[in-house]
Amino acid sequence: MGTVSSAMLVGMNSFTQPLISKNEELKLKSAVLDVLEIPYDKLTALNIFKDKVKVLTADKDKFFISGGGAAAFEFYGPGLWGPISGVASINSDLSTIKTIKILHQEETPGLGSRISEHSFLKQFRGKEFFPKLVFMPQGKASAINEVDAITGATGSSRALERLLNSVLQKNAGILKEQLNKR
């Protein structure tokens, strides 16, 4: 009985793995199109990605470049309660945020989980991340590099602040270096 069950599980895994991989590819490419603000629909996402996005690889880092020069990249890191992953895009000046999209987070429902809400993320548009992005108490953000933190979710806000400062500056530096080589 155990052998039959094991064989069935191996068979199901072999059958479903290509579908899972294809769905993960579609999820990533759709998120890249979203943060680069390239219109698409679910049926055409992969073709539009192929036509409108150039992939640039530098060592183990992968960047997605739009025709307008904006660049997107995946990011991963620790949140307060679990990992946070997403896709960010920066403008061609390599110092200003275009858009951020959170794909996965495990923060506290109702508080920290608000880091993935559009109403929170839209405030990052046009914000500079040099010398660094700064999360301020709610309603206090006024400078070009400041955004409002989430009230009641200080730990999640600080974790996202550390993560974004790290990945935005690192990836902007890598991109600048790669583009200067051309």
C-alpha positions in Angstrom: 0.0 0.0 0.0 2.8 2.4 0.9 4.6 1.7 -2.4 1.4 2.4 -4.4 0.8 5.7 -2.5 4.4 6.7 -3.0 4.3 5.9 -6.7 1.0 8.0 -7.0 2.6 10.9 -5.2 5.7 10.8 -7.4 3.5 10.6 -10.5 1.3 13.5 -9.4 4.4 15.6 -8.7 5.8 14.8 -12.1 2.5 15.8 -13.7 2.0 19.0 -11.7 5.5 20.3 -11.5 5.5 21.8 -15.1 2.2 23.5 -14.4 3.5 24.9 -11.1 6.6 26.2 -12.8 4.6 27.8 -15.6 2.3 29.5 -13.1 5.3 30.8 -11.1 6.8 32.2 -14.3 3.5 33.9 -15.2 3.2 35.3 -11.7 6.7 36.8 -11.8 6.4 38.2 -15.4 3.0 39.7 -14.6 4.4 41.4 -11.5 7.3 42.8 -13.6 4.9 44.1 -16.2 2.8 45.6 -13.3 5.8 47.5 -11.7 7.1 48.6 -15.1 3.5 49.8 -15.9 3.3 47.9 -19.1 -0.4 47.0 -20.0 -1.3 43.4 -20.5 -4.0 40.8 -19.8 -3.5 37.3 -18.5 -3.8 35.8 -22.0 -1.0 38.0 -23.5 1.3 38.5 -20.5 4.0 36.2 -21.6 4.1 37.5 -25.2 4.0 41.1 -24.0 6.8 40.4 -21.6 8.9 38.9 -24.3 8.3 41.9 -26.7 8.5 44.7 -24.2 11.0 43.7 -21.5 14.8 43.0 -21.9 16.3 40.7 -19.3 19.8 41.7 -18.0 21.7 39.2 -15.9 24.7 40.3 -13.8 26.2 37.3 -11.8 23.2 35.9 -9.9 21.2 39.1 -10.2 18.4 39.5 -12.8 17.1 42.8 -14.0 14.1 43.5 -16.2 14.5 46.6 -18.4 11.6 48.4 -20.1 11.8 50.4 -23.3 11.7 53.6 -21.3 14.7 52.6 -19.3 13.0 51.8 -16.0 14.4 48.6 -14.4 12.7 46.0 -12.2 14.0 43.3 -10.0 12.8 40.8 -7.5 13.6 41.2 -3.8 13.5 38.9 -0.8 14.3 39.4 2.9 13.2 39.0 6.4 10.1 40.7 7.7 9.1 40.8 11.4 7.3 37.5 11.4 8.4 35.8 8.2 9.9 36.4 4.7 8.9 39.3 2.5 9.3 39.0 -1.3 8.3 41.3 -4.1 9.2 43.1 -7.2 10.4 46.7 -7.3 11.1 49.1 -10.2 13.2 52.2 -10.4 13.3 54.9 -12.9 16.0 55.4 -15.4 17.8 57.9 -13.1 18.6 54.8 -10.9 17.7 56.8 -7.7 13.9 57.1 -7.8 11.3 54.4 -7.1 8.8 53.8 -9.8 6.6 51.1 -8.2 6.8 48.4 -5.6 4.7 45.2 -5.4 4.7 42.7 -2.5 4.2 39.2 -3.7 4.5 37.4 -0.4 4.5 38.4 3.3 3.8 36.8 6.6 3.2 39.8 8.7 0.4 40.2 11.3 -3.0 40.1 9.6 -4.7 43.5 9.8 -1.6 45.4 10.8 1.8 44.4 9.4 0.1 42.7 6.4 -0.9 46.2 5.2 2.6 46.5 3.7 1.2 44.7 0.7 -1.8 47.0 0.2 -1.9 49.3 -2.8 -2.9 52.2 -0.5 0.4 51.9 1.4 2.6 51.0 -1.6 1.5 53.9 -3.8 3.3 56.4 -1.6 6.6 55.1 -2.7 6.2 56.3 -6.3 8.8 59.0 -7.1 10.6 58.7 -3.7 14.3 58.8 -3.8 16.3 56.1 -2.0 19.7 57.9 -1.7 21.1 58.4 0.8 18.3 56.2 2.1 14.5 55.7 2.2 13.1 56.8 5.6 9.8 55.5 7.2 8.3 58.3 9.3 5.4 58.2 11.8 2.0 58.4 10.1 1.4 61.8 8.6 5.0 63.1 9.2 6.6 62.2 5.8 7.5 65.3 3.9 10.9 64.9 2.3 11.5 63.4 -1.1 13.0 60.2 0.6 10.3 59.8 3.3 7.1 57.6 3.4 4.6 57.1 6.2 5.1 54.0 8.2 2.1 51.9 9.2 0.7 52.9 12.6 0.6 49.9 14.9 3.0 47.9 12.8 6.3 49.5 13.7 8.3 46.2 13.5 6.9 45.3 10.0 7.5 48.9 8.8 11.1 48.8 10.1 11.7 45.4 8.5 10.4 46.6 5.1 12.5 49.8 5.5 15.7 47.9 6.0 14.9 45.4 3.2 14.1 48.1 0.7 17.1 50.3 1.5 19.3 47.3 1.1 17.9 46.0 -2.2 17.3 49.4 -3.8 20.7 50.7 -3.3 22.5 47.4 -4.0 20.6 46.9 -7.3 20.9 50.5 -8.4 24.7 50.2 -8.0 24.8 46.9 -9.9 22.6 48.4 -12.7 24.8 51.5 -13.0 27.9 49.4 -13.2 26.3 47.1 -15.9 25.0 50.0 -18.0 28.3 51.8 -17.9 30.0 48.6 -19.4 27.9 49.0 -22.5 
